Amino acid sequence: MTNDDVHSAVVRWIKAKTGVIAIKAHQSGRTPALPYVMVNDTGTAEVRRWHQQTEYTETDAENSAGEKIVTAAPVIEMEWRFSVHAYGPSPTDRLRPIVSAVKVSQAMEPLMPGLHVHEVSAIRDVPDWINNAWQPRAQMDIIVRGIIRDSVGEVDVIDEYSFEIARAE
Protein backbone atom coordinates (compact mmCIF):
# COMPACT_ATOMS: atom_id res chain seq x y z
CA MET A 1 0.00 0.00 0.00
CA THR A 2 1.43 3.34 -1.06
CA ASN A 3 0.88 6.73 0.55
CA ASP A 4 -1.27 7.65 -2.46
CA ASP A 5 -3.40 4.51 -1.88
CA VAL A 6 -4.01 5.62 1.71
CA HIS A 7 -4.82 9.20 0.63
CA SER A 8 -7.29 7.93 -1.99
CA ALA A 9 -8.93 5.59 0.55
CA VAL A 10 -9.36 8.46 3.03
CA VAL A 11 -10.90 10.68 0.32
CA ARG A 12 -13.38 7.92 -0.64
CA TRP A 13 -14.25 7.27 3.02
CA ILE A 14 -14.81 10.98 3.74
CA LYS A 15 -17.03 11.26 0.65
CA ALA A 16 -19.11 8.33 1.93
CA LYS A 17 -19.43 9.82 5.42
CA THR A 18 -20.16 13.44 4.43
CA GLY A 19 -22.31 12.77 1.37
CA VAL A 20 -20.61 15.45 -0.73
CA ILE A 21 -17.82 15.53 -3.31
CA ALA A 22 -14.40 14.95 -1.72
CA ILE A 23 -11.19 15.81 -3.54
CA LYS A 24 -7.45 15.59 -2.95
CA ALA A 25 -5.66 18.89 -2.35
CA HIS A 26 -3.19 20.32 -4.88
CA GLN A 27 -4.50 18.48 -7.97
CA SER A 28 -4.64 21.62 -10.20
CA GLY A 29 -8.17 20.77 -11.31
CA ARG A 30 -11.34 22.80 -11.42
CA THR A 31 -12.96 23.66 -8.12
CA PRO A 32 -16.12 21.57 -7.68
CA ALA A 33 -19.49 23.15 -7.02
CA LEU A 34 -20.29 23.86 -3.38
CA PRO A 35 -20.51 22.07 -1.02
CA TYR A 36 -17.36 19.94 -1.16
CA VAL A 37 -14.57 18.61 1.05
CA MET A 38 -10.84 18.79 0.31
CA VAL A 39 -8.34 16.37 1.89
CA ASN A 40 -4.68 17.40 2.24
CA ASP A 41 -2.01 14.79 3.07
CA THR A 42 0.17 16.56 5.65
CA GLY A 43 2.68 13.83 6.43
CA THR A 44 3.59 10.30 7.43
CA ALA A 45 5.50 9.01 10.44
CA GLU A 46 6.38 5.75 12.15
CA VAL A 47 4.31 5.17 15.29
CA ARG A 48 7.06 3.36 17.17
CA ARG A 49 10.78 3.89 17.27
CA TRP A 50 11.53 0.29 16.22
CA HIS A 51 9.68 -1.89 13.74
CA GLN A 52 7.56 -4.76 15.11
CA GLN A 53 9.26 -7.63 13.28
CA THR A 54 10.90 -8.53 10.00
CA GLU A 55 9.20 -10.94 7.61
CA TYR A 56 11.52 -13.13 5.56
CA THR A 57 10.22 -14.65 2.33
CA GLU A 58 11.96 -17.39 0.38
CA THR A 59 11.63 -16.87 -3.38
CA ASP A 60 11.79 -19.44 -6.17
CA ALA A 61 14.95 -17.85 -7.59
CA GLU A 62 18.38 -19.15 -6.65
CA ASN A 63 21.61 -17.29 -5.95
CA SER A 64 25.06 -18.17 -7.35
CA ALA A 65 25.52 -20.82 -4.61
CA GLY A 66 22.33 -22.57 -5.71
CA GLU A 67 20.40 -21.56 -2.60
CA LYS A 68 16.98 -19.91 -2.56
CA ILE A 69 17.05 -16.11 -2.49
CA VAL A 70 15.42 -14.62 0.60
CA THR A 71 13.86 -11.15 0.79
CA ALA A 72 13.13 -9.17 3.95
CA ALA A 73 10.35 -6.73 4.78
CA PRO A 74 10.17 -4.88 8.11
CA VAL A 75 6.65 -4.68 9.56
CA ILE A 76 6.13 -1.03 10.50
CA GLU A 77 3.10 0.64 12.06
CA MET A 78 2.64 3.94 10.24
CA GLU A 79 0.58 7.04 10.82
CA TRP A 80 -0.80 9.24 8.03
CA ARG A 81 -2.00 12.75 8.90
CA PHE A 82 -4.62 14.60 6.89
CA SER A 83 -6.09 18.08 7.06
CA VAL A 84 -9.74 18.05 5.98
CA HIS A 85 -11.41 21.27 4.77
CA ALA A 86 -15.15 21.67 4.16
CA TYR A 87 -16.41 24.43 1.86
CA GLY A 88 -19.96 25.68 1.37
CA PRO A 89 -22.90 26.36 3.65
CA SER A 90 -22.75 24.95 7.21
CA PRO A 91 -19.23 23.53 6.84
CA THR A 92 -18.90 22.48 10.49
CA ASP A 93 -22.08 20.41 10.17
CA ARG A 94 -20.60 18.81 7.06
CA LEU A 95 -17.66 17.40 9.07
CA ARG A 96 -19.64 16.18 12.09
CA PRO A 97 -20.48 12.78 10.54
CA ILE A 98 -16.72 12.04 10.48
CA VAL A 99 -16.48 12.61 14.24
CA SER A 100 -19.48 10.31 14.77
CA ALA A 101 -18.17 7.62 12.40
CA VAL A 102 -14.93 7.10 14.34
CA LYS A 103 -16.97 6.15 17.41
CA VAL A 104 -18.43 3.07 15.65
CA SER A 105 -15.98 0.45 14.37
CA GLN A 106 -18.34 -0.75 11.63
CA ALA A 107 -18.43 2.79 10.18
CA MET A 108 -14.65 2.65 9.64
CA GLU A 109 -14.63 -0.73 7.86
CA PRO A 110 -14.96 0.60 4.31
CA LEU A 111 -11.86 2.78 4.79
CA MET A 112 -9.36 0.14 3.55
CA PRO A 113 -8.28 -3.25 4.87
CA GLY A 114 -5.63 -2.68 7.51
CA LEU A 115 -6.37 1.03 8.02
CA HIS A 116 -8.26 2.67 10.83
CA VAL A 117 -8.91 6.23 11.94
CA HIS A 118 -6.88 6.63 15.11
CA GLU A 119 -7.76 10.20 16.02
CA VAL A 120 -9.78 13.20 14.86
CA SER A 121 -9.33 16.76 16.04
CA ALA A 122 -11.96 19.28 16.98
CA ILE A 123 -13.81 20.84 14.05
CA ARG A 124 -12.64 24.41 13.59
CA ASP A 125 -14.79 27.15 12.02
CA VAL A 126 -12.29 29.04 9.83
CA PRO A 127 -14.01 31.31 7.28
CA ASP A 128 -11.79 32.36 4.37
CA TRP A 129 -11.58 35.72 2.55
CA ILE A 130 -12.00 34.79 -1.13
CA ASN A 131 -12.84 37.20 -4.00
CA ASN A 132 -13.50 40.08 -1.58
CA ALA A 133 -16.07 38.13 0.46
CA TRP A 134 -16.05 35.85 3.47
CA GLN A 135 -16.62 32.21 2.51
CA PRO A 136 -17.71 29.65 5.12
CA ARG A 137 -15.11 26.98 5.75
CA ALA A 138 -14.35 24.39 8.43
CA GLN A 139 -11.22 22.36 9.09
CA MET A 140 -10.29 19.27 11.09
CA ASP A 141 -7.33 16.89 11.28
CA ILE A 142 -7.55 13.13 10.88
CA ILE A 143 -4.87 10.61 11.84
CA VAL A 144 -5.05 7.20 10.15
CA ARG A 145 -2.91 4.23 11.17
CA GLY A 146 -1.94 1.05 9.39
CA ILE A 147 0.83 -1.50 8.85
CA ILE A 148 3.27 -1.36 5.94
CA ARG A 149 5.56 -4.09 4.66
CA ASP A 150 8.02 -2.62 2.16
CA SER A 151 10.54 -5.19 0.99
CA VAL A 152 14.17 -4.15 1.26
CA GLY A 153 15.11 -6.78 -1.31
CA GLU A 154 17.51 -9.69 -1.14
CA VAL A 155 19.23 -10.42 2.17
CA ASP A 156 21.86 -12.91 3.28
CA VAL A 157 20.60 -15.43 5.81
CA ILE A 158 22.10 -18.37 7.65
CA ASP A 159 19.91 -21.35 6.87
CA GLU A 160 21.35 -23.73 9.42
CA TYR A 161 24.26 -23.75 11.78
CA SER A 162 25.16 -26.07 14.60
CA PHE A 163 27.42 -25.37 17.52
CA GLU A 164 28.51 -26.98 20.75
CA ILE A 165 28.97 -25.41 24.13
CA ALA A 166 31.92 -26.81 26.02
CA ARG A 167 32.24 -26.43 29.76
CA ALA A 168 35.37 -24.55 30.81
CA GLU A 169 37.71 -26.67 32.95
Summary of the structure (lengths in Angstrom):
residues: 169
radius of gyration: 23.3
end to end distance: 56.7
largest distance: 90.9
contacts: 429
relative contact order: 0.21
helix: 18%
strand: 44%
